[in-house]
Amino acid sequence: ISSAMPAATLRIARTVSDGKVSEITYLTESPHNDYKPVISPDGSKIAFFRTYQEDPSFFKWRSSICVMNADGSDLRELTAHDFMNTEPYWMRDGSNRIIWSRMVDADQGQRGTYVYWTRADAKPGDEEQISATNWEWTNSSLKDGRIFVKKRDGYFLLTPNPGGTPRYQEIAYPDSY
């Protein structure tokens, strides 16, 4: 750990273990916290979100969606950190896209959560909103490109339609285990 880095900083790491001894390799080093790493379907990249401002209200957090090679090299931010960008997932349809939820506070626009996506080689500002309403939360996706979303109190498969209205197919989702 670098002496310039706060001790409480959360980083992305890779661990190799033989069951008795673990070897930890830190892949990120930043004065900011890194959360929720997800490995791309081909294993070559890791997406995660990095916070620049944390607050008791998640709507006031400021974070960016980041991507890097699986070895920690070529770390890039795919979004600016003007909003709470959180919970990245890789699309499983071969499009090399990352989906996530963006939380918008009332002082930034219409309060709510929105589903966004961008390509892994994109730059901040290239992201697109793919949800139709302001209360959607993304989860994983299917190989055919549909995305699991929670929309208010229901669960749906969202079929993105960039530039148009997405399609929603309501699905049953058990509320208990």
N, C-alpha and C positions, 0 to 999 in steps of 0.2 A: 504494500500500500504506500502510495506516495505521501510524503509529509504534508504536501499542499492540499491533500484531499481530506475532507472531514471523515472521521472514523465511522460515522453512522451511514455513509453513502451506500446505497444498495447497487450492486453491480451484477452483470450477467457473467456466469462462470460455467465452465465445463468440468465435470468430475469423472474420473476414471477410478474404478475400485476393483480390488481382487476379493472383496468380501471382508477383509480385515483392515486394509490400509487404503485410504482414498487420496488421490492426487488431484488437487484443484488448480485449474488454470483460469485466471480471470480474463475475460474477453473485452470488458469495457472498463474504462477508468475515467471518471468524471466527478465534478463536485455536485452533480445532480443525481437523483435516484432513477434507476432503470428497473422496469417492471415487465412481467408477463412475456417472457421470451417464447416464441413459437418457431419451430423449424419448418422450412419450406418443404413441400412434398418430395423434392429431389434431394433434400439434405444439404444443399449447398449454401443456403442463406438462413439467417435468423432475423425475424422482425420482433420488435418490442416497443414499448413507449417509455419516453424519458420525461420526467417532470422538471419544470423550471419554477413552478410556484405550487405549493400545497396549502390547503386551507381546510378548516372543518367542513365546509360545503364543497363537495366534489365539483359542483358547477363552477366554482371559482378557481379550480386547479387550472394550470396552463402546462400543456405537455405536447410533445411531438411524437409522431410515428417514425421510427427509425428502422433501418435495415443494414445488415453487415454480412460479410462472408462468414461461414460457419467457424472459421478460425479467428474471428474478431477483426480481420482487416477490412478496409474499405467501408467504414461506418459512415452512413449518410442519413440525414433527416429527410423524410419524404413530405413532411408538413411543417408549417410554421408552428410556433407554440402560443398561438393567440387564444386557443380554446382548450378544453379538456378532451384530448384525443386518446381513446383508451380501448383496451381489449382487442388487439389485432388478431386476425386469423388469415391464413393463406387460403385463397380459393383453391378448390381441388379439381378444377376443370382444365388445368394446364395453361391458363391465361397469364400466369405469373403476377396475379393481382393480390393485393392485401386489402381486406375489408376491416372496418373498425367502427366503433360508435363515437360520435362527437357530441359532447354535452355543451349546450349553449345556455349561458345565464341570461336573465332578462335584460341586463345592461348591454348585451352584445347582439340582441335580436330577439326572435321569438324563442322563449325558453323551452327547452326540451332536449330530447336525444334524437339524433339523426344517424342514418347509416351512410357511410362513405366508402369509396374504394379508390385505389390508385395502383399503378404498375410499380414493380420493385425497382425499376430504373428511372422513375419519375423525379421531378423536382417539386419543392414546395409551391403550391398554387395550381398544380396539375390535378389535384384530387377532385372527384365528382361526388355530389350527393346522389344517392340512388334510392333513398326512401321517399315516400310521398307525404308522410305526416311528421309531426315533431315529437312523437312518443314511440319511437322504435329503438330496439336494442338488438344488435347483431350477435349471432353466435357462429357456429360453423357453417359449412356449405356442403353441397352435394357435388358429385362429379359432373352432373349435367348443368351446373352453373346456378342452380337455385340456392338461396341463402336462408337459413333458419333465422327468424326474427321473432321477438316478443313485441307485440304492438298493443299498447295499453294492457288489457287483461287477457288477450288472446295470443295464440301461437300460430305462426304462418310460415309458409315457404314463399319467399319473395323472388320473383323473376325480374332481374334488373332490365330496364329499358332506358338507357342513357338518352337524355333529351326528351323523353316522353314519360308517360305514367307507368310505373311498375305494376306487375300483376301480383296478386296475393292469393294464395290457396290456404285456407284455414286447415289446421291439423289438430288432431287430438294430442294432448300432452298431459301425462298423469301428474297430478299435484302432490302425490305422495309416493314413497318408495315401496 
